[in-house]
Amino acid sequence: MSDGQVLEIVTNAMLLASKLAGPLLITALALGVLISLIQTVTQIQEMTLTFVPKAVGMMIVLVVAGNWMLGEATAFTRQLWSAIPGYAGG
C-alpha cells in the first residue's frame, strides 16, 4: 500500500465524517443560537432550556437524515472492503 493510497483513504474518511456530523452540528448550532437569543430577550438564564431543545432537534435530524447517514457509511465501508485486494497487491 503506497502513501498516496493511505492519504486517499484518510481523506475520504475525514470527508465522510464531516458529511455525517454536519447536519447534527448545524442543527445544534442553530438551536443554540436561537435559544440563546430567546434567553437574552426574556432574561431567563436556565441551563436546561438549552439542552432539551437541542436533544429533540438532534433526534429529529437523526430520524430524517439517519437513513442517508447509514447509507453513506455503508457505501464507504463497502468501497473500502472492495478495494482491499487492489491495495494488498501494490
Backbone as numpy.savetxt, mean C-alpha at the origin, in Angstrom:
# Nx Ny Nz CAx CAy CAz Cx Cy Cz
22.90 -15.39 -11.30 22.06 -14.23 -11.30 22.96 -12.99 -11.30
22.71 -12.11 -12.23 23.56 -10.93 -12.36 23.06 -9.79 -11.47
23.89 -8.79 -11.35 23.52 -7.62 -10.55 22.30 -6.91 -11.15
22.24 -6.86 -12.46 21.10 -6.22 -13.12 19.79 -6.92 -12.82
19.82 -8.24 -12.78 18.61 -9.00 -12.48 18.16 -8.75 -11.04
19.11 -8.71 -10.12 18.78 -8.45 -8.72 18.18 -7.05 -8.58
18.78 -6.07 -9.25 18.26 -4.71 -9.18 16.87 -4.61 -9.80
16.63 -5.36 -10.85 15.30 -5.36 -11.47 14.26 -5.94 -10.52
14.59 -7.03 -9.83 13.66 -7.64 -8.88 13.38 -6.69 -7.72
14.42 -6.07 -7.19 14.25 -5.14 -6.07 13.43 -3.93 -6.49
13.72 -3.40 -7.68 12.96 -2.25 -8.17 11.49 -2.59 -8.36
11.21 -3.74 -8.94 9.82 -4.16 -9.12 9.12 -4.39 -7.79
9.85 -4.95 -6.81 9.25 -5.19 -5.49 8.94 -3.87 -4.78
9.84 -2.91 -4.90 9.59 -1.61 -4.27 8.45 -0.88 -4.95
8.36 -0.98 -6.26 7.24 -0.37 -6.99 5.92 -1.01 -6.58
5.91 -2.33 -6.46 4.70 -3.03 -6.03 4.31 -2.61 -4.61
5.28 -2.52 -3.71 4.98 -2.13 -2.33 4.37 -0.73 -2.27
4.91 0.18 -3.07 4.36 1.54 -3.06 2.97 1.58 -3.71
2.74 0.76 -4.74 1.41 0.69 -5.36 0.38 0.13 -4.39
0.77 -0.86 -3.60 -0.16 -1.49 -2.67 -0.41 -0.62 -1.43
0.61 0.08 -0.99 0.46 0.92 0.21 -0.16 2.27 -0.11
-0.07 2.71 -1.35 -0.54 4.03 -1.73 -1.98 4.34 -1.36
-2.94 3.50 -1.76 -4.33 3.82 -1.42 -4.59 3.93 0.08
-3.96 3.06 0.86 -4.14 3.12 2.31 -3.52 4.37 2.91
-2.31 4.69 2.46 -1.63 5.87 3.00 -2.32 7.17 2.60
-2.78 7.24 1.37 -3.48 8.45 0.91 -4.79 8.62 1.68
-5.50 7.51 1.93 -6.74 7.58 2.70 -6.47 8.05 4.12
-5.46 7.48 4.77 -5.12 7.88 6.14 -4.70 9.35 6.19
-3.94 9.79 5.20 -3.51 11.19 5.16 -4.69 12.13 4.97
-5.56 11.82 4.02 -6.70 12.68 3.74 -7.64 12.75 4.94
-7.93 11.61 5.55 -8.82 11.61 6.71 -8.17 12.31 7.90
-6.88 12.14 8.08 -6.17 12.81 9.16 -6.23 14.32 9.03
-6.00 14.81 7.82 -6.06 16.26 7.58 -7.48 16.77 7.79
-8.45 16.06 7.27 -9.85 16.48 7.42 -10.27 16.52 8.88
-9.93 15.49 9.63 -10.32 15.44 11.03 -9.56 16.48 11.85
-8.30 16.70 11.52 -7.54 17.75 12.20 -8.15 19.12 11.95
-8.60 19.34 10.73 -9.27 20.60 10.42 -10.56 20.76 11.22
-11.34 19.69 11.30 -12.58 19.72 12.09 -12.27 19.95 13.57
-11.24 19.30 14.07 -10.87 19.48 15.47 -10.40 20.90 15.75
-9.69 21.49 14.81 -9.22 22.85 14.98 -10.40 23.83 15.00
-11.33 23.62 14.11 -12.49 24.52 14.03 -13.37 24.39 15.27
-13.60 23.16 15.73 -14.49 22.96 16.87 -13.76 23.00 18.21
-12.45 23.04 18.20 -11.59 23.04 19.39 -11.82 21.82 20.28
-12.13 20.70 19.65 -12.24 19.43 20.37 -10.93 18.68 20.13
-10.15 18.47 21.16 -8.85 17.80 21.03 -8.91 16.42 21.67
-9.59 15.53 21.04 -9.73 14.17 21.54 -8.97 13.23 20.60
-8.07 12.44 21.15 -7.21 11.58 20.33 -7.99 10.46 19.64
-9.04 9.97 20.28 -9.78 8.86 19.68 -10.58 9.30 18.46
-10.82 10.59 18.33 -11.54 11.08 17.15 -10.77 10.85 15.87
-9.46 10.81 15.93 -8.68 10.59 14.71 -8.54 9.11 14.39
-8.53 8.27 15.42 -8.26 6.85 15.20 -9.43 6.14 14.52
-10.62 6.31 15.04 -11.77 5.55 14.54 -12.08 5.86 13.07
-12.16 7.12 12.64 -12.43 7.38 11.22 -11.33 6.85 10.30
-10.08 6.93 10.74 -8.99 6.39 9.93 -9.12 4.88 9.78
-9.44 4.20 10.88 -9.60 2.74 10.83 -10.76 2.36 9.92
-11.87 3.06 10.04 -13.03 2.77 9.19 -12.70 3.06 7.72
-12.05 4.19 7.47 -11.67 4.55 6.09 -10.73 3.54 5.47
-9.77 3.06 6.26 -8.84 2.07 5.73 -9.51 0.73 5.49
-10.48 0.38 6.33 -11.24 -0.85 6.10 -12.05 -0.74 4.80
-12.63 0.42 4.57 -13.39 0.62 3.33 -12.48 0.51 2.12
-11.30 1.11 2.21 -10.35 1.02 1.10 -9.93 -0.43 0.87
-9.71 -1.18 1.93 -9.35 -2.59 1.78 -10.48 -3.39 1.14
-11.71 -3.08 1.49 -12.85 -3.80 0.89 -12.95 -3.46 -0.59
-12.78 -2.18 -0.91 -12.93 -1.74 -2.30 -11.74 -2.16 -3.16
-10.52 -1.96 -2.65 -9.33 -2.19 -3.46 -8.59 -3.47 -3.10
-9.11 -4.23 -2.16 -8.42 -5.44 -1.71 -8.23 -6.48 -2.81
-9.24 -6.64 -3.64 -9.15 -7.61 -4.73 -8.04 -7.22 -5.71
-7.97 -5.94 -6.03 -6.92 -5.45 -6.92 -5.54 -5.64 -6.28
-5.44 -5.32 -4.99 -4.16 -5.46 -4.28 -3.68 -6.91 -4.28
-4.60 -7.81 -3.98 -4.25 -9.23 -3.98 -3.86 -9.71 -5.37
-4.56 -9.24 -6.38 -4.22 -9.60 -7.76 -2.84 -9.11 -8.16
-2.50 -7.89 -7.78 -1.17 -7.35 -8.09 -0.07 -8.16 -7.39
-0.28 -8.47 -6.11 0.72 -9.24 -5.36 0.86 -10.65 -5.93
-0.25 -11.26 -6.30 -0.21 -12.60 -6.88 0.48 -12.60 -8.24
0.18 -11.60 -9.06 0.82 -11.51 -10.38 2.32 -11.33 -10.25
2.74 -10.49 -9.30 4.18 -10.29 -9.09 4.84 -11.59 -8.64
4.19 -12.30 -7.71 4.77 -13.55 -7.22 4.85 -14.59 -8.33
3.80 -14.70 -9.13 3.83 -15.66 -10.25 4.93 -15.30 -11.24
5.06 -14.01 -11.54 6.09 -13.57 -12.48 7.48 -13.88 -11.92
7.65 -13.70 -10.63 8.94 -13.97 -10.00 9.25 -15.47 -10.01
8.26 -16.29 -9.70 8.46 -17.73 -9.70 8.71 -18.26 -11.11
8.04 -17.70 -12.09 8.25 -18.18 -13.46 9.60 -17.74 -14.00
10.20 -16.72 -13.41 11.49 -16.23 -13.89 12.67 -16.96 -13.22
12.41 -17.79 -12.25 13.50 -18.48 -11.54 14.38 -19.33 -12.47
13.83 -20.11 -13.38 14.71 -20.88 -14.27 15.65 -20.00 -15.11
15.17 -18.85 -15.52 16.02 -17.95 -16.31 17.13 -17.34 -15.48
16.84 -17.07 -14.20 17.86 -16.49 -13.32 18.90 -17.54 -12.92
18.46 -18.77 -12.72 19.37 -19.82 -12.29 20.33 -20.22 -13.40
19.89 -20.13 -14.65 20.74 -20.55 -15.75 21.82 -19.54 -16.10
21.62 -18.27 -15.71 22.56 -17.22 -16.09 23.58 -17.02 -15.09
